[in-house]
Amino acid sequence: MIVKVISCATIGINAYRVDVEVDTSTGLPHFSTVGLPDVAVKESKDRIKAAVKNSGYPFPRHHVTVNLAPADVRKEGTSFDLPIAVAILATQSLIDVARLSDYLILGELSLDGGVKGVRGVMSAAFLGRSLGLRGIILPFDNAYETSFVQGIDVFPVRHLSDVVEFLGGRKEIEPFKGNIDEILKRRSTYSVDFRDVAGQDHVKRALEVAAAGGHNVLMIGPPGSGKTMLAMRLPTILPELSFEEAIETTKIYSVAGLLSRDECIITNRPFRNPHHTISDAGLVGGGQTPKPGEISLAHNGVLFLDELPEFRRNVLESLRQPMEEGTVTISRSTISITFPARFMLVAAMNPCVCGHYGDAVRVCRCTAQQIRQYQGRISGPLLDRIDIHVTVPAVRHRDIRGRYSAESSAAIRERVVRARDVQRRRFTSREGVLNARMTEADIKEFCRLDEESMRILEMAMEKLGLSARAYAKVLKVARTIADLDGSFEIKTPHVAEAIQYRSLDMRIV
């Protein structure tokens, strides 16, 4: 007897249909799985046998063949345990076979028949809806992930017996309904605020400009000057995630297995802070079947790289293509996967090995050669892709001890939102484009300068030796500053401020 159950697997952040076909035939007892299964799928036979028997059901003493179609794509993970077990029990008439075509089934089985959570459930729910299925049967631990997927019923289960009784028509399971209103209340709630930061007004201004235009930022300053503190507060001044952005971000976290049991959607912009020992695969993604890395987990949010020169050179160079294109493509011999990676890069570094070069109080003990070597660990092409370089000096004692009244994140966010509204109207035909991602044609159309502004920019080009890419970055930042100022035209003060945000180009050692 042959039985087919609908399940799925993920490629990138999207799910594709997998038909789990089970055939039982006469012969010596044997269990074989075909269809390019990986080790975890092959090992499922032992889990399935134990789960079926410990749930009180007989396991067929026949030749059992499991086929996972399409057979030319490698299947990995444990999510096929439940659909395989359901198909095997259906061959013994314990389940109404006619009902199997109405549901997409996935889940991992424990030896006692319990159903454990798996990855990529949100993508699976969207697939089930697109296939026109009645519902999706999944682990109870994953139920919250599907709360925002409309148009398909979600049936969470805790045990294999729940699925058997439900599909056999002997038990009813209520479709899961998450409290969406309660979840949405968590949006843009942060435990940190720019009000907490004493002093550093010019750095806050630079981060405001970066947030308004989606620009990448590099902060250079001595240890303890507040670089990490400032970076952690950048998401608090970014606009709220749109519903589409939240769904796309949640898909990435679902595939990566990083959603908690009671979390159905990412409500705040991500902030990722990988350690400088991270590998290139950990940063951009990888694996035999590629999984998202830190740059994809930072999609629609902030990627913070502290101690930038301490990262390995090949790791930093791997950022160049994603920073330009907003996606990262990982190629293997059998598959090529593209993950979204549209993030704001915020990096921090000391000015030298000891950290005190340029400090007005502490003496730098590094030689000129050591300083050049330290700053040279960051390649020119990577620096050119960072729009804003800003110096973060040590905090003054009177700012720390005084009653400093700093501006709140909410007040700054209002200006950022207004500036982004201007950009949305400007690039009305291209959704989501900000000033940082303007093309050469956009720069020519929207970044025109008067004679005085052009003269100042030409002088800066000659003095600082800016590359053509850096020249374009200055114009983009100037456009953002003008948007924050509510000005249709880019004026001389806007260009002058944008040039000041190339502080690393101004350093002469």
Buried (B, 14 or more C-beta within 10 A) or exposed (E): EBBBBBBBBBBBBBBBBBBBBBBBEEEEEEBEBEBBBEEBBEBBBEBBBBBBEBBEBEBBEBBBBBBBBEBEBBBBBBBBBBBBBBBBBBBBEBBEBEBBEBBBBBBBBBEEBBBBBBBBBBBBBBBBBEEEBEBBBBBBBBBBBBBBBEEBBBBBBBBBBBBBBBBBEEEEBEEBEBEEEEBEEEEBEBEBBBBBBBBBEBBBBBBBBBBBBBBBBBBBBBEEBBBBBBBBBBBBBBBBBEEEBBBBBBBBBBBBEBBEEEBBBBBBBBBBBBEEEBBBBBBBBBEEBBBBBBBBBBBBBBBBBBBBBBBBEEBBBBBBBBBEEBBBBBEEEEBEBBBBBBBBBBBBBBBBBBBBBBBEEEEBEBEEEBBEBBBEBBEEEBBBBBBBBBBBBBBEEEBEEEEEEBBBBEEBBEBBBEBBEBBBEBBEEEEBBBBBBBEEEBBEEBBEBEEEBEEBBEEBBEEBEBBEEBBBBBBBBBBBBBBBBEBEEBBBBBBBBBBBBBBBBEBEB
